[in-house]
Amino acid sequence: MNARAWTIGALAAIGLLAAPLAGSAAQPAAEPAGGKAQGPYVVVVGVGEFKDKAISPRPTADADAKALHALLTDKKYLGASLDRAKLLTSSGATREAVVKAVDAAAAATGGDDTVILAFFGRGSSTGDKPCFLTNDSTVKDRAKTALLMSDLEPAFKKFKSQNVLLLMDVQYKGGVDAGAEKILEPSWLEIMKLVFGDEKDENMLPPNRVLVLGNPPFQDALTKGDHGLFYSVLSDALGGKADQAPYNEGYESDGIVTTRELLKYLEKEIPNAARATGKTDKEKELEPVFVGRGASKFWVTRNPTETDTIKKRLDAVEGLAKAGKLTPDLVKEGVDLLFRMPKLKWSQALRKEYQKLADGGATVADLEAHRKKLLEDLKLDSDAAAEFTRKVLPAIYKLSAEYIKPMTRGELTALAVKGLFTEADEPVPADIADTIKTPEKIGDERGKELLTEARLRLGKREDLDGAKGADVTIRALVGALHDPYAGYFTKEEWLRTQGQLFGRFPGVGIIIRREAVRDGLLVVTPIKGSPAFRAGIQAGDLITEIRLEVDKEGKPLPADAKKVHSTKGLKTDDAVNLITGAPDTPVSLVVSREGESEPKVYRITRNYVMVETVHGVKRDEKNDWGYYLDEKNKIGYLHLSQFITVSNELGTPADVRRAVAALKRTGLNGLVIDVRNNPGGSLKAVIDICEQFVGKEAIVTTKERGGAGATFTYSGRSAGDRSFPIVVLINGNSASASEILAACLQDHSRATIMGERTYGKGSVQHVEEYDATGGRVKYTVARYYPPSGRNIDKVAMEQSSELKARDEWGVKPDAGFELKMTREELADWFEYSRDLEVIPVPGKKAPTVDPAKDKQLAKALEHLQGLVNRK
């Protein structure tokens, strides 16, 4: 998101504290495509009473809406004028009225105006699409009478540069009597699509949109006194608590609540309130859902405890300006810094100098002297800028040579330069912006100059120090390709994520998730053979502390470094970052275990961990897999969670080969290969597995970019085993290598394909070590086609009218074997299947695959049993 600077007169800007909020603390008077800024606009809807008796009341909805409306129209907080703050409660909240109110908000705002939309009440679904139940909605005809997300799309398309905050506390579970009709759980992705459009890359979401689901569709809403729990926490945040430590940004409260501060507060305090208020474990696990937190940072309310101090300082600057003691540029800079906490440390240091000046503790001469010194210290050494360029250029050259879409180095350089300024929250300087408008004119030497100059312009700053500048630039460059399968991993991120791509990673080898009730990290399962497994970590253990002795590379930590990290409130990603590290480095986990009175400390030496990717029916006493689903009829079952290859003896192909060999020794008659929810993996791995079953036939063809790209067909090199029938189970999350397997076996009539159409990812990516930074670059190099030559890729289908007409994408189940699951069935299946891979605690029964709880698997088993019994 580009940082914005004040563009109105300095004295007019000072008056903002007494006037309604005009969007972010930046550029409220500009006139972009969205029109001229007019001030904030608020629409609050609360529906707790319904005409249809089949919908139960939601008592707190009206009270929450009225209270939020009062807060946002109060001059202490937002001060939205009453003619720009619409309140709709039960008696007047019809579907038509809500649509009209949101449309009015879009029509009456522009520029950087802030628009806050809030919904409190009950919801349901039409199909799996969410709907909001208004006063005139009926359960029977809710597709026509309830508020659908599509009803609001015309208004949302009118929002351009406006800052939009959508708050939803909608109870979707229970409260609706549909008789014999089965109502599906709605997908909140429809709400996300409304707010953000079709953009799938989180890094490319519009920077001026935030979505907050205080009560996600799959969780129950809670109350706290006379209000909903969500409103109770939200009102505290908007009332100023989010601008106080530890949620505020910078070194102190600055008097305004930004979206980042708001979300930090809600993320911590909603679970805290749920643990205190909820009566059941399920209720205590309530957690909000946020989208847009990374980029969005506009401000929404004031913190009244700081208002007088800020106004006094701004008045002092106004007085100096009137007396002619401050130049207009310094007035503008001072107002900006005093009004809102800046991000960078040097800017914060300058803000302190303006505070001293405004408080009478310094003179204008003092300010100018300190300012001059700060700006001199900000200058970046030309060698450092040149080093930045050397780190970024290899990515530009690599993508220009190999990325599936032909792009010149000039085009990629322009994207990199723009991305650098975007990541730095700074506008692109006018002269550089003019140059990158014509990337076809940017040659190699000019490209180097541009990158170096861009980095010099930004100067020394902590968010671009060392390799950080190259990291953020390459990430922005790859993100600008708008390729959902491309990405950039920093050195630290690679440590955490390489197991997802290659199944082998350095660490301790545990799968964890947050445990909201006890506010800690729950061990879902240790990974078999991992350091944690050998140390004795068990499923169900609660990690309460992470203790460090050395850094990730094994070097001693500085004396002042934090060495003990409580897991209370610790994000899972942050915990993973602390626990992972290079092989042969130690980390200690403090574990609380059920039945033991005292926590235990496990000091674990990290090593390479191999993820299990081939799972069977049930683990035996040694935690090895058994693969027979029906031992009487000799029908086996292999669940492949991803495709990896480390060596001929390590990886998915080797494990499949060993499992099938073990089954055949006892008379295998049929096999289920389950690749549902398998996101893919190594091309080599899936080719090796296909070869085991189709032999020397063609397996897959890859075509590189454009018409001139290389085409290569991979075929098996040895005979395949066709001695038993196979069913391959697929669903909408079976992607990439999973689709290659299913399509190959389908095209050669080697297997019956059953379940639901696959994801439709028909592209191949390279993940290459990026020596310049120690990170990794992942980019698309080819598209693949199964033996029949049909299109798999959904993106390619959307770009071709011919393919679209044929509805050609993904792998479809064989005729008569499509078996869809409802959202309820899916929820039940996920609940049952998520623990199937858990290594059980000694003395406890191992989880077992059960066709009775999985209708797709039951159908596969029935089909194979029929084939076996007809022999």
Beta strands, then each sheet from edge to edge (+ up, - down):
strand 1: 41-46
strand 2: 85-88
strand 3: 114-126
strand 4: 129-132
strand 5: 147-148
strand 6: 163-171
strand 7: 209-213
strand 8: 223-224
strand 9: 227-228
strand 10: 256-258
strand 11: 289-291
strand 12: 299-302
strand 13: 487-489
strand 14: 504-507
strand 15: 510-515
strand 16: 520-526
strand 17: 542-548
strand 18: 564-566
strand 19: 586-592
strand 20: 600-605
strand 21: 607-610
strand 22: 614-615
strand 23: 618-619
strand 24: 625-626
strand 25: 628-630
strand 26: 635-640
strand 27: 670-674
strand 28: 698-704
strand 29: 711-715
strand 30: 726-730
strand 31: 752-755
strand 32: 763-770
strand 33: 775-785
sheet 1: 2+ 1+ 3+ 4- 5+
sheet 2: 2+ 1+ 3+ 6+ 7+ 11-
sheet 3: 8+ 9-
sheet 4: 10+ 12-
sheet 5: 13+ 33- 28+ 29-
sheet 6: 13+ 33- 32+
sheet 7: 14+ 21-
sheet 8: 15+ 16- 17+ 18-
sheet 9: 15+ 16- 17+ 19- 20+
sheet 10: 22+ 26- 25+
sheet 11: 22+ 26- 27- 30- 31-
sheet 12: 23+ 24-
end
